[in-house]
Amino acid sequence: MPLCIYCLSAETKKGPMLNYLLKISLLLSLAFFLAGCPKQTPVSESGACGNEVPFCVCNPLSPKCETKTVIPNQFMDRPDKAGIQLSFEAAQTGIGAASREEIEEQLTSLLNQIRIKAENQEVSIFVKCVGKACRSIKNLKETTENFLGNSRDFNLQSDESLSDLKVKIRLDGEQLIFEALDEDGTVGNAGEILARASLGRDVAESGWSPVSVPTFDEDGEPSSPMIFRIMKNLVTQSEYSGVGVSRLPQVGLSFEDAGDYCQKLGGRDADPPNVNVFEYALRQGKIVGHRRAHLEIVRLTNGEDEIEGPMINYEIDLFDFDRALDTMLIFSWRTGDYESSKQTYFQDDLGFRCAYWSE
């Protein structure tokens, strides 16, 4: 049988060619397969937000974070710990705790009364402290002189004999009293007290400090700030019980007990401060802690409330605001951190203070 040289040659060449075509086919199939796979979002193991921010906050799509609900309880825009005022002071009580804002509020009343009597004519004033008033309240005379000297229609006189009126500052128990006396009858009758204003213990007990809290509109854009008043110091044992003169903070209360006390403060719709009010009071240096109560009760801001809701910037305020009705926060004056807790929790070093919207 004759041998087909051409056929052998064809068969010999066919083997390598087939293998080559199979390889090409496999490579094309693999390329189409890979093209159809969804791309994975790269995960930064270092955390794009920096070391201060929890990994899962910056990388919520990371496999290690898929089963975690991250509630870091922090403000993303907060300055570093050195940028907030974590200061301890012994809580003051009585008129000695009167704040500059409270004093200036009474001086405003005094000046308005004088303006009416003087029919808006310019009046020169000499400030005089009587008794221990200016020793009991730090910088009281300086605060009074600066406020009066910078007010419209009034100028400060350093020589008592050349002044139209003498503003006397004195204490009557726990009442701080300002009186404008017209000794020579320059404005009114000779010897007449033209104006009087006073600051009582019930107002000055824990010192209410104003704090400005930013708000945001529905699009998250900055809106007009809101002004709240917050106790400078923690509520003391004597304030809570209504007896004694203890300057130690009242501790060992639940969230409900603390709220009940704040609500009973006359003429104010007060509560323990929400976390936005508390945080900005910290940043503005308006509040202090106490070494006997290094933990403090703080409310979660209620996002459903028409007053509190606009304070929340959900992009940077990382708290579980949906739990505002059954959860509270505990602030540590040692670390500057917030932690979530049940509202029934209490312990011996947990204090509280009150705050209210001043409209």
Secondary structure, DSSP 8 states (H G I E B T S, - for coil): ----HHHHHHHHHHHHHHHHHHHHHHHHHHHHHHHHS-------TT-TT-TTS-HHHH-TTSGGGTT------EETT---GGGS---B-----GGGG--HHHHHHHHHHHHHHHHHHHTT--EEEEEEE-TTHHHHSTTHHHHHHHHHHTSTTEEE-S-GGG-SEEEEEEEETTEEEEEEEESS-SSSSTTEEEEEEEE-HHHHSS-EEEEEEEEE-TTS-EEEEEEEEEESS--BHHHHHSSS---SB--S--HHHHHHHHHTSTT---BS-BHHHHHHHHHTT---BBTTB-EEEEE---TTSTTTGGG--TTTEES-GGGTTTEEEEEETTT--EEEEETT---TTEE---EEE--
